[in-house]
Amino acid sequence: MISSVRGTAVHVDADAVVVEVGGVGLHVAVTPQVARSTHLGDDITLHTSLIVREDALSLFGFESREELTVFGLLLGVTGVGPKSALGVLATLTVPQIADAVSADDDAPFRRVSGIGPKTAKLIVVQLAGKIAVTRPAATGGTDAALSATIPSQVVEALIGLGWSERVAIEAVDTVAAEATDTDRASVPALLRRTLSTLGPARKESVSG
């Protein structure tokens, strides 16, 4: 898993940057906002998600860990692929996403290119309870993403141990819903509880 890259921007497109790391140029898909703020020769750091498909390995990069966390949550929504998830973050900020989910309002997601009414509703339904909004709103987005970081880290750990992303997400969601507040606030504790329900680790083939 490539969780971050740091290097020199050697090429910039409208929706991607090429970051040279140790002499290797990594093509990273980004939001237009990131692309516009990046200039050739800049030293940049991006928090990344590596998406593995049968015919490609794709990197998606974000300026903040909070955006990366929400990107991962969006990928867990039925019908939302990497490009659509990136589109959501290109259109809405983390606080706006958190507020929309909290208010059960799918209208902001329907404004995202490639997101239809059905998928917009699924985003609100399936992210409910995963992004907590803390008032005042000015800090809600940051608190929201941080609250989602722990389950996301547990999912990544399980994937590293051999479970598929789908199985890992479902297991963590189930355990987190039944866990105490103390366990939900600790990566090791939540990981132990989840592992106890899954049993011995096993390698699973990557599916498209």
N, C-alpha and C positions, 0 to 999 in steps of 0.2 A: 504494500500500500504506500503510495506517494502522498504524504499528507501536507507537504509544503515544498515550494521551490524558491530559491533565492539566487539571483544572478543579474545579468545585464540584458536589457531589452534590445534585441538586434533587429526586430521587425515588428511592426504594429499594423493590424488591420482594424476594420470597424468592429469586429467581434472576436478578435483573438490577438495574442501577442506571442512572439517567440522569445523565450528566455534562455540565454546561453549560460549553462551551468557546467563548469569544468570542461569546456570545449564542446559540449553537446547542446544543440538547440532544441528546446522543448516547446512544442506548439501547445498553447494553453488557451482554451475557449474562455472568454470573459464577457462581462456585461459591457455595453457601449460606454457606460460611465467610466469603467476602468480603462478601456481603450483610449478614450479621449484624454484621460489624465496621465497617460504614459507616453513618454517621448523616447526616441532612439538614444541609447546610451545611458538611460536611467538605470540605477540599481534598484531592483524591485523585489519584494517578497510577496508571494501569493499563497494562501491556504488552498490546498487542492484536493480534488476528488478524482481518483482514477476509475474510469468506467470501462469494464472489460466486456467486449462483445466478441462473437466468433470471428468477425472480420476486421476488428479494429480495437485499438487501445486509445482512449480519449481522456485528456486531462481538462478539468474545468477548474478555474481559479477564481478566488475571491480575496478582497482586501482584508476582511475580518473573519475571525473564527466563528462569529455569530452567523454570518451569511452562509458559511460552509455548513453549519449545523442545520439551518433551515433548508438548505439545498438537499441535504440528506433526508430530512423529514418529507419534503415534497416528492422525492423519488419513491418513497414508500406509499404514495397515494396511487390507487388504481388508475391507470390511463395517463399518468404523468411520466414522461421520459426526461432524460437529461436536458434536451434543448428546451422543452416546455418549462422545466424547473428553472433553468437559467433565465428564460423569458419572464417568469414571475418576478425574479429578483432584479431584473432589468427595469421592470415597471413599478414595483412596489418596494419600499424600504422594509426592513425587518419590523419596525414598530407598526407600520401600516398592515403588514401581514398578520401580526399578532392581534391587532385591534379588530381586523375583519373576522378572524376566526373566533375571537371572544364574543363578538356581536352576532355571530351566525349570519354574517353578511357575505354572500358570494358575489355581489356585484363587482367589487374591485378585481376579482380574478377573471370575470367574464370579459374585462377590458384587455386582458393579456392576449396577444396574438397566438393562435393555436389552442387556446383553452375554450372549449365550448361550455354551454350551460350545465350539462351533466357533470363534466369534470370539475367545473368550478364549485358545484355543490359538494362533490366528493372531497375536494380539498378542505372545505370547511368542516365536513362531518368527520373525516379521518384524522384531521389535525387537532380536533377538539380535545382538550385536556393535555395535549403535548406541548403547547405553547401557552404558558401562563402569563397573563398581563398584570403587571404591578403598576399602580398609580403613584405619582403622576405619570401621564403619558410620555413625558420627556424621557423617563428612564425605563418605561415599560418594555421597549424593544430589546434593550440590552439584557434586562432581567429575564425576559422571555427566552431569549436564545441561550442564556447561561443555564436556565432551568432544564433546557432540552439537551444540553451538552453531555451530561452524565449518561443518559440512556444511549446517546449516539456513540459515545466512547465504548460502552459495553458492547454495542452491536459490532463495532470495528474489531474489538478484541475477539468476539466469537467467530467472526469471519476469518480472522487470523488463525484461529484454532481449528478451522476446517468446516464450519457450518456455512450453508448458503446464506446470502443476504436476507432472503425471504424468511427462512426459518429463524434466523437471528432476530430480525425485527419483531416477528410474531411472539417469540419467546420473551423478549425483553418487555414488550408491551403488556403481556399477560402478567409477568412477575411484578412489574412496576405498579400495576393497578392494585395488586394485593399487598405490596410491601409497605413497611412503615415509613414515615417521613425520614427517619434517620438512615434507613437503608437506601432510599431513593436519592439521598444527598451524598452517597459514597459510591464511587466506581467499584472498588474491591467488594463491598458488601452486596451491591446489586449484581455484580458478576458472579459471586459465589452462589447467590440464590438462584440465578438463572441456570448456572451450570448444574445445580442439584436437580433441576427439573428436566434438563436435556440428557443427562447421563454422559458416558464416555465420549470424548471428541472423535469425530470421524471426518474424513475428507470427502467432499462432495464435488461432483463435476460442475463446472461453471456453465450455466445455460444462458442462452441469448435472451 
